Amino acid sequence: MRFELVGINVSNLEKSKDFYTRVLGCKITAERVVNDNTLVFMDAHGTVLELLYNPTNQDGGRGPINHIAFRVADLDQEIADLNSKGISLTYPPLAIENGRIAFFKGPDGENIEYIQLKE
């Protein structure tokens, strides 16, 4: 068994597609409509994200997902890149046993974590 994807409910599909491609560097791999749902699949650096948009369900990304995490090589550089794109951290970076982490919010308030592990 292996991890396959993270599904995120979104309230504005275009805003979310822009955020995940422009800010996080994800690549759209497929987009389809199933019933009233638009599904957008993205390659998130080896992990699959699935954006789910339903125009009749506008509660956005406040569902059961707590956070999604991306491993980064240089946390300080990634934070500087986020800042240059107008994205602020939720709170200052935190030290963990084997590295450091930082959190910020996506366009629907979803928590996103960057984690830099010691080699």
FILO-682517 format. One line per field, with one value per residue (C-alpha): y, x negated, z negated; residue number from 1. Coordinates in nm, 2 decimals. Each point is the difference from the previous one (the first is absolute). Example, Ala and Ser with C-alpha at 12.3 -4.5 7.8 and 13.67 -1.06 7.14 Angstrom:
% FILO-682517
yy c(-0.45:0.34)
xx c(-1.23:-0.14)
zz c(-0.78:0.07)
num c(1:2)
This chain:
% FILO-682517
yy c(0.00:0.35:0.35:0.11:0.35:0.28:0.12:0.37:0.15:0.35:0.29:0.17:-0.24:0.25:0.17:-0.34:-0.12:0.32:-0.04:-0.36:0.05:0.35:-0.01:-0.37:-0.09:-0.28:-0.12:-0.07:-0.35:-0.05:0.19:-0.16:0.05:-0.27:0.07:0.35:-0.02:0.13:-0.20:0.14:-0.24:0.14:-0.14:0.16:-0.10:-0.37:0.01:0.04:0.27:-0.01:0.33:-0.05:0.27:-0.01:0.33:-0.10:-0.09:0.32:-0.10:-0.02:-0.16:-0.01:-0.37:-0.29:0.08:0.13:0.08:-0.11:-0.01:0.06:-0.10:0.28:0.02:0.36:0.13:0.35:0.03:-0.14:0.25:0.29:-0.13:-0.01:0.35:0.13:-0.14:0.17:-0.31:0.04:-0.28:-0.09:0.04:-0.01:-0.32:-0.27:-0.23:-0.37:-0.29:-0.06:0.33:0.31:0.06:0.30:0.04:0.23:0.01:-0.09:0.20:-0.18:0.01:-0.34:-0.05:-0.07:-0.11:0.02:-0.23:0.00:-0.31:-0.04:-0.22)
xx c(0.00:-0.12:0.13:0.19:0.15:0.14:0.35:0.08:0.34:-0.03:0.25:-0.17:-0.15:-0.20:-0.14:-0.11:-0.15:-0.20:-0.12:-0.11:-0.17:-0.15:-0.09:-0.07:-0.12:0.25:0.09:0.35:0.02:0.37:0.33:0.34:0.37:0.18:0.36:0.00:-0.37:-0.30:-0.31:-0.35:-0.29:-0.34:-0.36:-0.12:-0.37:0.08:0.32:0.34:0.24:0.36:0.19:0.37:0.24:0.38:0.18:0.28:-0.23:-0.18:-0.15:-0.34:-0.30:0.13:0.07:-0.18:-0.35:-0.23:-0.30:-0.20:-0.38:-0.28:-0.36:-0.24:-0.38:-0.04:0.28:-0.13:-0.01:0.35:0.12:-0.16:0.16:0.34:-0.05:-0.09:0.34:0.19:0.05:-0.07:-0.07:0.27:-0.26:-0.39:-0.18:-0.02:-0.29:0.09:-0.22:-0.14:0.04:0.23:0.35:0.21:0.37:0.20:0.35:0.13:0.28:0.28:-0.17:-0.16:-0.31:-0.32:-0.32:-0.35:-0.24:-0.38:-0.16:-0.36:-0.20)
zz c(0.00:0.07:-0.04:0.31:-0.03:-0.21:0.09:-0.08:0.03:0.16:0.02:0.30:0.25:0.20:-0.31:-0.13:0.33:0.01:-0.36:0.04:0.33:-0.05:-0.37:-0.05:0.35:0.05:0.35:0.11:0.14:0.06:-0.04:0.03:-0.10:-0.18:-0.08:-0.14:-0.11:0.18:-0.09:0.07:-0.05:-0.06:-0.03:-0.32:0.04:-0.01:-0.20:0.15:-0.11:0.11:-0.01:-0.03:0.10:-0.03:0.06:-0.23:-0.29:-0.10:-0.33:0.16:-0.15:-0.36:0.02:-0.17:0.13:-0.28:0.22:0.30:-0.02:0.25:-0.08:0.10:0.02:-0.12:-0.23:-0.02:0.38:0.03:-0.26:0.19:0.32:-0.17:-0.13:0.35:0.12:-0.28:-0.21:-0.38:-0.25:-0.25:-0.28:0.00:0.10:-0.27:-0.08:-0.01:-0.11:0.35:0.17:0.03:0.11:0.11:0.07:0.22:0.14:0.34:0.17:-0.18:-0.34:0.03:-0.20:0.20:-0.16:0.13:-0.17:0.02:-0.15:-0.11:0.24)
num c(1:2:3:4:5:6:7:8:9:10:11:12:13:14:15:16:17:18:19:20:21:22:23:24:25:26:27:28:29:30:31:32:33:34:35:36:37:38:39:40:41:42:43:44:45:46:47:48:49:50:51:52:53:54:55:56:57:58:59:60:61:62:63:64:65:66:67:68:69:70:71:72:73:74:75:76:77:78:79:80:81:82:83:84:85:86:87:88:89:90:91:92:93:94:95:96:97:98:99:100:101:102:103:104:105:106:107:108:109:110:111:112:113:114:115:116:117:118:119)
